[in-house]
Amino acid sequence: MTASEALPAILDRVDRDLDASLDRLFALLRIQSVSTDPAYAPHCRTAAEHVAADLRSLGFETSVRPTQGDPVRSRGSTGCTS
């Protein structure tokens, strides 16, 4: 299938899932993760875990790894079937 053949199905999926996608985005934005302020370090970890969980729900393998600074989000695709 070419990209131009796949595009209508992709756009239909985006339209169908728009409300859920916006809900996930707004949930992330509610996390107070100002990474330049050490007082927010726990919130940064929460945000990293939120993003990792969100990516896992979309079929990615994810992990949140400790660093000297803020958590790092890492991901790899397992291949999307839907």
PATOR-888461 format. One line per field, with one value per residue: residue number from 1; residue in one letter; z, y, x of N, C-alpha, C in turn. Coordinates in steps of 0.2 Angstrom, whole numbers. Each point is the difference from the previous one (the first is absolute). Layout:
residues N
pos	NUM|... .
code	A|... .
n.w	Z|... .
n.v	Y|... .
n.u	X|... .
ca.w	Z|... .
ca.v	Y|... .
ca.u	X|... .
c.w	Z|... .
c.v	Y|... .
c.u	X|... .
end
This chain:
residues 82
pos	1|2|3|4|5|6|7|8|9|10|11|12|13|14|15|16|17|18|19|20|21|22|23|24|25|26|27|28|29|30|31|32|33|34|35|36|37|38|39|40|41|42|43|44|45|46|47|48|49|50|51|52|53|54|55|56|57|58|59|60|61|62|63|64|65|66|67|68|69|70|71|72|73|74|75|76|77|78|79|80|81|82 .
code	M|T|A|S|E|A|L|P|A|I|L|D|R|V|D|R|D|L|D|A|S|L|D|R|L|F|A|L|L|R|I|Q|S|V|S|T|D|P|A|Y|A|P|H|C|R|T|A|A|E|H|V|A|A|D|L|R|S|L|G|F|E|T|S|V|R|P|T|Q|G|D|P|V|R|S|R|G|S|T|G|C|T|S .
n.w	0|-4|1|-6|0|4|-3|-4|1|-1|-5|-2|1|-3|-5|-1|1|-3|2|-1|-5|-1|3|-4|-5|1|0|-5|-3|3|-2|6|-6|4|-5|0|4|4|2|-7|3|6|-2|-1|5|3|-3|2|6|0|-3|4|5|-2|0|6|2|-3|4|4|-1|7|2|6|-2|6|1|-1|-5|-5|1|-3|-5|-1|-6|-1|-6|2|-3|-3|3|3 .
n.v	-6|5|5|2|-7|0|6|-2|-6|3|4|-6|-4|5|0|-6|0|5|-2|-6|2|4|-5|-4|5|2|-7|0|5|-4|-4|2|0|5|-3|6|-2|-1|5|0|-2|0|6|1|-4|3|6|-2|-2|6|3|-3|1|6|0|-3|5|3|-5|5|-2|1|5|1|3|-1|6|4|1|2|-4|-6|2|-6|-1|-5|0|-3|6|4|-4|6 .
n.u	4|-1|4|-1|1|4|1|-5|3|6|-3|-3|6|3|-5|0|6|-2|-6|1|3|-5|-4|4|0|-7|0|4|-4|-5|5|2|3|2|4|-1|-6|5|-4|0|6|-4|-2|7|1|-5|3|6|-2|-3|5|4|-4|0|7|0|-5|5|3|3|6|-1|5|0|6|2|1|5|-4|-4|-5|2|-3|-1|0|-3|0|-5|-2|-3|-5|-1 .
ca.w	0|-1|5|-2|1|7|3|2|6|6|2|3|7|4|2|5|6|2|7|5|-1|4|7|2|0|6|6|1|2|7|4|1|-1|-2|1|2|7|3|4|-4|-2|0|-5|-6|0|-1|-7|-4|1|-4|-7|-1|0|-6|-6|1|-2|-7|-3|1|6|3|7|3|3|4|-2|5|0|-1|-3|-7|-3|-5|-3|-6|-3|-1|-6|1|-4|-1 .
ca.v	6|6|5|3|-4|0|6|1|-4|4|6|-2|-2|7|3|-5|0|7|2|-4|2|7|-1|-3|6|4|-3|1|7|2|-2|6|-3|6|-3|4|2|-6|-2|-3|-7|-6|1|-2|-7|-2|1|-5|-7|1|-1|-7|-4|2|-3|-7|-2|0|-5|1|-3|6|0|6|-2|5|4|5|5|-2|-7|0|-4|-4|-4|-4|-3|-7|-1|2|-4|3 .
ca.u	-4|4|-2|-6|-6|-1|-2|-7|-1|4|-4|-6|2|2|-6|-3|4|2|-2|4|7|0|-1|7|4|-1|2|7|2|-1|6|4|7|4|6|6|-1|1|-6|-5|3|-4|-5|3|0|-7|-1|4|-4|-6|2|1|-7|-4|3|-1|-7|0|4|7|3|2|2|2|6|3|6|2|-5|-6|-1|1|-5|3|-5|1|-7|-1|-4|-7|-4|-7 .
c.w	0|6|-2|0|7|4|2|6|6|2|3|8|4|2|5|7|3|7|5|-1|4|7|2|1|6|7|1|1|7|5|1|-1|-3|2|2|7|4|5|-4|-3|0|-5|-7|-1|-2|-7|-5|0|-4|-7|-2|0|-6|-7|0|-3|-8|-4|0|6|3|7|2|4|4|-3|5|0|0|-3|-8|-2|-6|-3|-7|-3|0|-7|1|-5|-1|-3 .
c.v	6|5|3|-4|-1|6|0|-4|3|6|-2|-2|6|3|-4|1|7|2|-4|3|7|-2|-2|6|4|-3|1|7|2|-2|6|-2|5|-3|4|2|-7|-2|-4|-7|-6|1|-2|-7|-2|1|-5|-6|1|-1|-7|-5|2|-3|-8|-2|1|-5|0|-3|7|-2|7|-1|6|3|4|6|-2|-7|1|-5|-4|-4|-4|-3|-7|-2|1|-4|3|7 .
c.u	4|-3|-6|-6|-1|-2|-7|-2|3|-4|-6|1|1|-7|-4|3|1|-2|5|7|0|0|7|4|-1|1|8|1|-2|5|4|7|4|7|6|0|1|-6|-5|3|-5|-6|3|0|-7|-2|3|-4|-7|1|2|-6|-4|3|-1|-7|-1|4|7|3|4|3|2|6|3|6|3|-4|-7|-1|0|-6|3|-5|2|-7|0|-4|-7|-5|-7|1 .
end
